[in-house]
Amino acid sequence: MAGATVTVRLEPNVKQAAESLLKELGLTMTSAITVFIKQMLRERRIPFQITEDPFYSESNQAWLRDSIAQLESGRVVHKTIEDLESMAGRA
């Protein structure tokens, strides 16, 4: 049976990283996608949990915006690792 063609667009660095890992695992991109789709069809679901990356949560983004504002306004404290260890009583 002839295979159907599926086109997938990926960022070049993502594609290269995936191909590199798949090669280590002894798979091609085609075989990996085939395994994924067959598993999905067998289980009638996506075969892994999809979760939101907490980095992009509104609370984290607000914290990052505040940190950037502090940095841009010069409200930054500079400490070396030695300073921090001294403050913790380890030096």
Backbone as CSV, one residue per row, in Angstrom:
resi,resn,N_x,N_y,N_z,CA_x,CA_y,CA_z,C_x,C_y,C_z
1,MET,0.851,-1.179,0.000,0.000,0.000,0.000,0.895,1.241,0.000
2,ALA,0.620,2.134,-0.903,1.390,3.378,-0.996,1.032,4.294,0.165
3,GLY,2.025,4.996,0.681,1.798,5.902,1.798,1.271,7.241,1.332
4,ALA,0.528,7.886,2.189,0.036,9.232,1.923,1.097,10.226,2.392
5,THR,1.137,11.373,1.783,2.098,12.405,2.149,1.434,13.403,3.090
6,VAL,2.131,13.704,4.170,1.687,14.710,5.134,2.809,15.738,5.241
7,THR,2.472,17.006,5.125,3.469,18.068,5.234,3.320,18.731,6.597
8,VAL,4.439,18.871,7.295,4.450,19.503,8.613,5.482,20.619,8.587
9,ARG,5.111,21.793,9.056,6.053,22.909,9.126,6.585,23.008,10.554
10,LEU,7.907,23.023,10.668,8.581,23.155,11.955,9.650,24.231,11.840
11,GLU,9.983,24.842,12.953,11.128,25.741,12.974,12.359,24.885,12.684
12,PRO,13.300,25.400,11.896,14.468,24.591,11.520,15.226,23.993,12.705
13,ASN,15.390,24.765,13.790,16.122,24.235,14.952,15.341,23.125,15.645
14,VAL,14.019,23.204,15.649,13.192,22.159,16.248,13.294,20.884,15.416
15,LYS,13.231,21.038,14.102,13.339,19.884,13.206,14.687,19.199,13.377
16,GLN,15.761,19.977,13.415,17.104,19.409,13.545,17.262,18.687,14.875
17,ALA,16.774,19.283,15.953,16.880,18.657,17.269,16.078,17.360,17.318
18,ALA,14.895,17.383,16.724,14.055,16.176,16.703,14.725,15.082,15.885
19,GLU,15.248,15.437,14.720,15.910,14.436,13.882,17.127,13.845,14.575
20,SER,17.853,14.686,15.283,19.037,14.216,16.007,18.650,13.215,17.100
21,LEU,17.639,13.557,17.891,17.184,12.647,18.948,16.616,11.365,18.359
22,LEU,15.800,11.502,17.328,15.200,10.317,16.708,16.271,9.395,16.139
23,LYS,17.329,9.964,15.583,18.433,9.141,15.064,19.060,8.327,16.196
24,GLU,19.265,8.980,17.361,19.807,8.270,18.533,18.879,7.124,18.948
25,LEU,17.580,7.323,18.761,16.596,6.305,19.132,16.376,5.274,18.029
26,GLY,17.048,5.456,16.897,16.902,4.517,15.790,15.628,4.708,14.986
27,LEU,15.106,5.922,15.008,13.869,6.220,14.283,14.089,7.335,13.284
28,THR,13.214,7.394,12.296,13.168,8.533,11.379,11.995,9.413,11.795
29,MET,11.934,10.598,11.229,10.807,11.485,11.504,9.508,10.807,11.069
30,THR,9.542,10.160,9.903,8.352,9.473,9.397,7.908,8.367,10.341
31,SER,8.858,7.551,10.821,8.473,6.450,11.715,7.946,6.979,13.048
32,ALA,8.533,8.055,13.549,8.063,8.631,14.812,6.649,9.176,14.678
33,ILE,6.379,9.871,13.581,5.029,10.414,13.372,4.035,9.273,13.179
34,THR,4.455,8.228,12.481,3.582,7.063,12.293,3.258,6.400,13.630
35,VAL,4.271,6.234,14.490,4.043,5.659,15.822,3.061,6.525,16.603
36,PHE,3.272,7.847,16.569,2.381,8.768,17.277,0.938,8.613,16.798
37,ILE,0.729,8.631,15.497,-0.639,8.573,14.958,-1.284,7.221,15.258
38,LYS,-0.536,6.130,15.119,-1.112,4.812,15.419,-1.481,4.698,16.895
39,GLN,-0.633,5.214,17.771,-0.932,5.199,19.206,-2.167,6.048,19.494
40,MET,-2.268,7.203,18.876,-3.419,8.085,19.045,-4.698,7.375,18.607
41,LEU,-4.662,6.717,17.478,-5.839,6.012,16.978,-6.209,4.833,17.879
42,ARG,-5.193,4.118,18.369,-5.446,2.968,19.241,-6.090,3.406,20.564
43,GLU,-5.568,4.502,21.137,-6.057,4.968,22.443,-7.231,5.937,22.326
44,ARG,-7.481,6.438,21.126,-8.551,7.415,20.886,-8.323,8.696,21.692
45,ARG,-7.057,9.074,21.820,-6.665,10.298,22.521,-5.237,10.639,22.127
46,ILE,-4.795,11.837,22.442,-3.388,12.171,22.250,-2.618,11.393,23.316
47,PRO,-1.590,10.640,22.952,-0.960,9.698,23.879,0.028,10.318,24.876
48,PHE,-0.169,11.562,25.206,0.616,12.201,26.256,-0.181,13.396,26.746
49,GLN,0.156,13.840,27.922,-0.576,14.955,28.518,-0.056,16.276,27.953
50,ILE,-0.961,17.134,27.554,-0.602,18.460,27.081,-0.945,19.445,28.192
51,THR,0.062,20.144,28.661,-0.152,21.094,29.745,0.410,22.455,29.354
52,GLU,-0.077,23.448,30.016,0.393,24.805,29.781,1.753,24.983,30.441
53,ASP,2.653,25.652,29.747,3.964,25.960,30.305,3.786,27.069,31.342
54,PRO,4.149,26.815,32.612,3.941,27.826,33.654,4.721,29.118,33.404
55,PHE,5.738,29.063,32.564,6.485,30.273,32.247,5.580,31.343,31.673
56,TYR,4.579,30.927,30.900,3.705,31.874,30.219,2.469,32.251,31.043
57,SER,2.386,31.802,32.289,1.237,32.169,33.114,1.240,33.678,33.342
58,GLU,0.062,34.246,33.538,-0.042,35.692,33.729,0.737,36.143,34.960
59,SER,0.713,35.357,36.041,1.432,35.765,37.254,2.940,35.805,37.004
60,ASN,3.466,34.838,36.266,4.900,34.842,35.972,5.258,35.976,35.030
61,GLN,4.424,36.222,34.027,4.687,37.324,33.101,4.659,38.662,33.830
62,ALA,3.747,38.826,34.798,3.690,40.061,35.587,4.975,40.212,36.407
63,TRP,5.438,39.117,36.988,6.683,39.134,37.777,7.858,39.524,36.877
64,LEU,7.904,38.967,35.667,8.980,39.297,34.737,8.924,40.768,34.316
65,ARG,7.716,41.270,34.034,7.584,42.696,33.668,8.069,43.591,34.808
66,ASP,7.727,43.237,36.039,8.161,44.010,37.201,9.681,43.949,37.346
67,SER,10.254,42.773,37.150,11.710,42.624,37.251,12.424,43.452,36.198
68,ILE,11.894,43.452,34.985,12.490,44.241,33.903,12.399,45.728,34.227
69,ALA,11.255,46.156,34.756,11.084,47.565,35.133,12.085,47.954,36.219
70,GLN,12.297,47.073,37.197,13.279,47.342,38.253,14.681,47.465,37.664
71,LEU,15.020,46.566,36.761,16.331,46.595,36.130,16.517,47.878,35.333
72,GLU,15.508,48.232,34.546,15.598,49.430,33.708,15.659,50.716,34.529
73,SER,15.072,50.710,35.724,15.088,51.908,36.565,16.318,51.948,37.480
74,GLY,17.156,50.918,37.402,18.370,50.903,38.207,18.177,50.379,39.618
75,ARG,17.000,49.864,39.927,16.755,49.329,41.268,17.208,47.864,41.318
76,VAL,18.550,47.676,41.268,19.119,46.338,41.217,20.179,46.215,42.304
77,VAL,20.201,45.086,42.961,21.223,44.797,43.963,22.165,43.767,43.358
78,HIS,23.452,44.067,43.396,24.453,43.148,42.852,25.142,42.433,44.002
79,LYS,25.132,41.109,43.981,25.807,40.299,44.995,26.572,39.190,44.288
80,THR,27.755,38.911,44.786,28.507,37.763,44.280,28.057,36.530,45.052
81,ILE,28.449,35.377,44.586,28.122,34.142,45.304,28.768,34.162,46.681
82,GLU,29.944,34.743,46.762,30.639,34.852,48.056,29.830,35.745,49.017
83,ASP,29.293,36.854,48.484,28.463,37.740,49.308,27.252,36.978,49.861
84,LEU,26.606,36.216,48.990,25.403,35.477,49.398,25.755,34.395,50.425
85,GLU,26.874,33.703,50.206,27.279,32.673,51.170,27.621,33.305,52.517
86,SER,28.249,34.459,52.476,28.581,35.170,53.710,27.309,35.577,54.456
87,MET,26.321,36.046,53.705,25.049,36.443,54.310,24.343,35.245,54.927
88,ALA,24.547,34.061,54.349,23.910,32.847,54.855,24.730,32.225,55.989
89,GLY,25.878,32.827,56.333,26.709,32.316,57.408,27.562,31.122,57.014
90,ARG,27.796,30.956,55.728,28.583,29.815,55.255,30.046,30.135,55.016
91,ALA,30.386,31.415,55.029,31.777,31.780,54.703,32.637,31.790,55.939
